[in-house]
Amino acid sequence: MRRIPSSAGMFARSSRRPRLTLAMTALAVLALGACGTVKTTTGGEQAVRAEAVGSQRPAPTLAEIQEHIEQSCPPPGAPPVAPPSPSAAPPGEEPPVDMVVPTAPTAGPEVELNARDWCAGGLHEERVAGALLDLVDPTPTKVRTILNGLGYADERIHDLKRSGATTHFFLDLREKGGRLCLEGSAAGEGTVVDKCVAPATGPFTPGGRDQ
């Protein structure tokens, strides 16, 4: 379901990497407390969501998320944790002569966000996506109401607009010198929320990013 490779422009979206198991687990632990076992294997995302609903406990507040970030994520300014370079063939084996060698990303959230932003972004991603998944007819007004209810003030919500049955938006999550933002598409069960990279300084202007 993920698309759009990393961009080298002012903003860059993440490609949809394997599910953020660690971030999802941490978020589920915050929500569930001692009420159940967090599942992250087969059907991990659905299992966690089902348990969270069954527990009848409210989702973690923004203050709880921020406290968890302060306690568990790297300090501000920690260098990016770039993914390892892809390998063309298993160790000790020669790659086929016609094999296209993959390349590691050179731009985008994987290499431009610092380690703290990457850690925090996973928690915000899952929290926002989880709140929007069951939204029927996701109009901009409904999406803004849900984001406000999650604790994200209007000044952090940008470019909120509808296209067909989907409402797109950006969340400016920059703090302490970071560049974290989220780019979201609210579409019920087809909701997509990804990390993106905001300008280091200045106003948040999603309409000015390069495509």
LOMIDO-79455 format. One record per residue (C-alpha): x, y, z; chain. Coordinates in pm, 1 decimal, padded with zeros to 6 digits, always signed. Each point is the difference from the previous one (the first is absolute). Layout:
{{X; Y; Z}; "A"};
...
//
This chain:
{{+00000.0; +00000.0; +00000.0}; "A"};
{{+00301.2; +00227.4; +00047.5}; "A"};
{{+00129.8; +00193.5; -00291.3}; "A"};
{{+00208.7; +00303.2; -00091.4}; "A"};
{{+00377.8; -00039.9; +00048.2}; "A"};
{{+00198.6; +00238.5; +00214.4}; "A"};
{{+00039.0; +00348.9; -00143.1}; "A"};
{{+00297.1; +00230.7; +00024.6}; "A"};
{{-00219.1; +00310.9; +00020.6}; "A"};
{{-00092.7; +00219.8; +00293.1}; "A"};
{{-00229.0; -00275.2; +00123.8}; "A"};
{{+00053.6; -00371.3; -00043.6}; "A"};
{{-00241.2; -00282.7; +00076.4}; "A"};
{{+00108.0; -00334.5; +00124.0}; "A"};
{{-00061.3; -00302.9; -00214.4}; "A"};
{{-00212.9; -00248.3; +00191.9}; "A"};
{{+00260.7; -00217.1; +00163.4}; "A"};
{{-00079.0; -00322.8; +00188.1}; "A"};
{{-00251.4; +00067.6; +00275.8}; "A"};
{{+00134.2; +00202.5; +00289.8}; "A"};
{{-00016.5; -00288.1; +00243.0}; "A"};
{{+00194.8; +00163.1; +00281.3}; "A"};
{{-00190.4; +00327.8; -00020.6}; "A"};
{{-00329.5; -00185.1; -00020.5}; "A"};
{{+00089.3; -00214.1; +00299.1}; "A"};
{{+00097.3; +00302.5; +00209.2}; "A"};
{{-00321.9; +00177.0; -00090.3}; "A"};
{{-00207.8; -00307.3; +00079.4}; "A"};
{{+00172.1; -00039.3; +00336.2}; "A"};
{{-00084.9; +00361.0; +00084.6}; "A"};
{{-00363.8; -00056.8; -00089.5}; "A"};
{{-00050.3; -00344.6; +00146.3}; "A"};
{{+00204.8; +00018.3; +00319.1}; "A"};
{{-00044.7; -00332.5; +00172.7}; "A"};
{{-00333.0; -00082.8; -00161.3}; "A"};
{{+00121.6; -00246.7; -00261.4}; "A"};
{{+00278.7; -00144.4; -00206.2}; "A"};
{{+00128.9; +00202.3; -00291.2}; "A"};
{{+00017.5; -00201.2; -00321.7}; "A"};
{{+00249.0; +00099.0; -00266.1}; "A"};
{{+00039.4; -00316.5; -00205.3}; "A"};
{{-00259.7; -00119.4; -00251.6}; "A"};
{{-00249.3; +00278.6; -00064.2}; "A"};
{{+00192.2; +00217.2; +00244.5}; "A"};
{{-00159.7; +00337.0; -00073.1}; "A"};
{{-00353.0; -00144.2; -00004.3}; "A"};
{{+00060.1; -00200.1; +00317.4}; "A"};
{{+00131.7; +00300.5; +00190.4}; "A"};
{{-00290.9; +00213.0; -00116.9}; "A"};
{{-00252.7; -00270.6; +00092.8}; "A"};
{{+00147.5; -00034.1; +00348.0}; "A"};
{{+00002.8; +00377.5; +00047.6}; "A"};
{{-00368.6; +00016.1; -00091.9}; "A"};
{{-00082.9; -00297.8; +00218.4}; "A"};
{{+00180.1; +00151.1; +00296.7}; "A"};
{{-00238.8; +00299.9; -00006.6}; "A"};
{{+00287.8; +00220.7; +00115.5}; "A"};
{{+00055.3; +00339.3; -00164.5}; "A"};
{{+00288.7; +00045.8; -00241.5}; "A"};
{{+00313.4; +00157.4; +00148.4}; "A"};
{{-00026.5; +00376.2; +00032.6}; "A"};
{{+00246.2; +00227.7; -00176.4}; "A"};
{{+00157.8; +00075.5; +00337.1}; "A"};
{{+00051.4; -00373.3; +00061.5}; "A"};
{{+00153.2; -00041.8; -00345.0}; "A"};
{{+00235.9; +00291.5; +00061.2}; "A"};
{{+00097.2; -00138.5; +00339.9}; "A"};
{{+00072.9; -00336.8; -00159.5}; "A"};
{{+00212.2; +00173.5; -00266.6}; "A"};
{{+00198.6; +00183.8; +00267.9}; "A"};
{{+00064.8; -00322.3; +00190.7}; "A"};
{{+00055.0; -00244.8; -00286.1}; "A"};
{{+00119.6; +00182.1; -00312.9}; "A"};
{{+00353.7; +00128.9; -00067.2}; "A"};
{{+00081.0; +00355.7; +00112.4}; "A"};
{{-00053.6; +00298.6; -00231.6}; "A"};
{{+00260.4; +00025.0; -00272.7}; "A"};
{{+00089.8; -00369.3; -00001.8}; "A"};
{{+00134.2; -00081.1; -00347.7}; "A"};
{{-00217.8; -00176.6; -00257.2}; "A"};
{{-00000.4; -00376.8; +00003.5}; "A"};
{{+00040.8; -00067.9; -00370.8}; "A"};
{{-00112.4; -00342.2; -00124.5}; "A"};
{{+00277.7; -00237.9; -00109.9}; "A"};
{{+00088.9; -00011.2; -00366.2}; "A"};
{{-00199.9; -00271.6; -00177.7}; "A"};
{{+00193.7; -00307.3; -00101.0}; "A"};
{{-00010.0; -00130.0; -00355.3}; "A"};
{{+00045.6; -00361.0; +00108.2}; "A"};
{{+00041.8; -00206.6; +00319.9}; "A"};
{{+00351.8; -00004.7; +00146.1}; "A"};
{{+00229.0; -00237.7; -00186.2}; "A"};
{{-00217.9; -00014.8; -00310.6}; "A"};
{{+00054.6; +00170.2; -00331.6}; "A"};
{{-00295.5; +00210.2; -00119.5}; "A"};
{{-00150.1; -00089.7; -00339.1}; "A"};
{{+00155.3; +00200.8; -00281.8}; "A"};
{{-00335.1; +00155.0; -00088.1}; "A"};
{{-00094.8; +00085.6; +00358.4}; "A"};
{{-00082.4; +00363.0; +00070.9}; "A"};
{{+00186.0; +00104.3; +00313.9}; "A"};
{{-00230.1; +00193.0; +00238.3}; "A"};
{{+00121.2; +00326.6; +00144.0}; "A"};
{{-00040.8; +00144.3; +00347.7}; "A"};
{{-00214.6; +00314.3; +00028.7}; "A"};
{{+00189.6; +00326.8; -00014.1}; "A"};
{{-00289.0; +00229.0; +00100.2}; "A"};
{{-00324.9; -00019.9; +00187.8}; "A"};
{{-00095.4; -00082.2; +00359.2}; "A"};
{{+00229.0; -00302.8; +00024.0}; "A"};
{{+00310.6; +00215.4; -00036.7}; "A"};
{{-00118.0; +00355.1; +00079.6}; "A"};
{{-00184.4; -00046.5; +00329.0}; "A"};
{{+00212.4; -00028.9; +00310.5}; "A"};
{{-00036.3; -00303.5; +00222.5}; "A"};
{{-00233.1; +00177.7; +00242.5}; "A"};
{{-00233.9; +00110.6; -00279.5}; "A"};
{{-00002.1; -00351.2; -00145.1}; "A"};
{{-00090.0; -00149.3; +00337.1}; "A"};
{{-00267.4; +00261.3; +00075.9}; "A"};
{{-00139.4; -00015.0; -00352.1}; "A"};
{{-00085.8; -00368.0; +00032.1}; "A"};
{{-00209.9; +00066.9; +00309.5}; "A"};
{{-00182.1; +00296.0; -00153.7}; "A"};
{{-00055.3; -00192.9; -00325.2}; "A"};
{{-00175.3; -00293.4; +00164.0}; "A"};
{{-00201.0; +00222.6; +00234.9}; "A"};
{{-00135.3; +00221.8; -00278.6}; "A"};
{{-00067.3; -00286.2; -00241.4}; "A"};
{{-00181.2; -00198.2; +00269.0}; "A"};
{{-00229.8; +00293.2; +00076.3}; "A"};
{{-00092.2; +00048.1; -00366.7}; "A"};
{{-00046.4; -00360.1; -00112.8}; "A"};
{{-00364.4; -00025.5; +00105.5}; "A"};
{{-00100.3; +00349.9; -00112.4}; "A"};
{{-00300.2; -00015.5; -00233.3}; "A"};
{{-00004.5; +00263.0; -00275.9}; "A"};
{{+00327.6; +00168.6; +00103.6}; "A"};
{{-00074.9; +00362.8; -00079.2}; "A"};
{{+00257.1; +00268.7; +00084.9}; "A"};
{{-00220.1; +00118.2; +00287.9}; "A"};
{{-00019.8; -00350.5; +00148.6}; "A"};
{{+00372.3; -00059.3; -00044.9}; "A"};
{{+00086.2; +00332.1; +00167.3}; "A"};
{{-00233.7; -00084.4; +00289.2}; "A"};
{{+00172.4; -00334.9; +00054.3}; "A"};
{{+00348.1; +00152.5; -00020.9}; "A"};
{{-00102.4; +00273.1; +00245.9}; "A"};
{{-00140.3; -00270.0; +00228.0}; "A"};
{{+00335.9; -00175.3; -00008.8}; "A"};
{{+00160.6; +00321.5; +00124.4}; "A"};
{{+00139.6; +00140.9; -00326.9}; "A"};
{{-00076.3; +00373.6; -00009.7}; "A"};
{{-00125.2; +00169.6; -00316.8}; "A"};
{{+00336.4; +00169.5; -00055.5}; "A"};
{{+00156.7; -00344.1; -00042.5}; "A"};
{{-00257.1; -00115.0; -00258.5}; "A"};
{{+00072.6; +00107.8; -00358.6}; "A"};
{{-00129.4; -00039.7; -00354.8}; "A"};
{{-00317.8; -00175.4; +00113.8}; "A"};
{{-00197.5; -00068.5; -00317.0}; "A"};
{{-00222.7; -00262.2; -00154.3}; "A"};
{{+00057.0; -00187.0; -00325.2}; "A"};
{{-00280.7; -00238.5; -00086.5}; "A"};
{{-00068.8; -00220.0; +00301.6}; "A"};
{{+00338.8; +00079.4; +00160.4}; "A"};
{{+00106.0; +00292.6; +00216.9}; "A"};
{{+00370.4; +00087.4; -00006.8}; "A"};
{{+00186.3; +00186.8; +00270.4}; "A"};
{{+00338.5; +00077.5; +00152.6}; "A"};
{{+00095.6; +00017.2; +00366.9}; "A"};
{{+00292.5; +00220.9; +00100.8}; "A"};
{{+00171.2; -00185.0; +00287.0}; "A"};
{{+00325.5; +00195.4; +00006.5}; "A"};
{{+00147.1; +00053.7; +00344.7}; "A"};
{{+00342.2; +00042.0; +00158.3}; "A"};
{{+00171.7; +00049.9; -00335.0}; "A"};
{{-00163.2; -00301.8; -00165.9}; "A"};
{{-00156.4; -00018.6; -00345.9}; "A"};
{{-00278.5; -00250.4; +00056.4}; "A"};
{{-00335.4; +00031.4; -00172.9}; "A"};
{{-00271.6; -00244.7; -00098.1}; "A"};
{{-00178.3; -00019.6; -00334.0}; "A"};
{{-00339.0; -00167.5; +00020.9}; "A"};
{{-00282.1; -00115.7; -00224.3}; "A"};
{{-00318.7; -00076.2; +00191.4}; "A"};
{{-00204.7; -00256.7; -00191.7}; "A"};
{{-00156.9; -00233.1; +00254.2}; "A"};
{{+00169.2; -00338.9; -00008.7}; "A"};
{{+00223.9; +00132.8; -00278.0}; "A"};
{{+00147.4; +00269.6; +00225.6}; "A"};
{{+00371.0; +00065.2; -00053.9}; "A"};
{{+00223.0; +00196.4; +00238.9}; "A"};
{{+00372.0; +00038.3; -00071.3}; "A"};
{{+00292.5; +00189.9; +00143.5}; "A"};
{{+00124.7; +00291.6; -00203.8}; "A"};
{{+00281.8; +00252.0; +00029.2}; "A"};
{{-00083.3; +00366.1; +00069.4}; "A"};
{{+00226.3; +00299.8; -00057.4}; "A"};
{{+00256.6; +00042.1; +00275.2}; "A"};
{{-00111.2; +00359.7; +00060.3}; "A"};
{{-00269.3; +00237.1; -00111.0}; "A"};
{{-00371.4; -00045.3; -00060.1}; "A"};
{{-00156.3; -00333.0; -00083.0}; "A"};
{{-00103.4; +00029.3; -00366.9}; "A"};
{{-00106.3; -00340.0; -00138.6}; "A"};
{{-00125.1; +00156.0; -00323.4}; "A"};
{{+00355.6; +00110.5; -00085.0}; "A"};
{{+00167.3; -00340.4; +00016.3}; "A"};
{{+00154.8; -00150.7; -00309.7}; "A"};
{{-00177.3; -00298.0; -00155.1}; "A"};
//
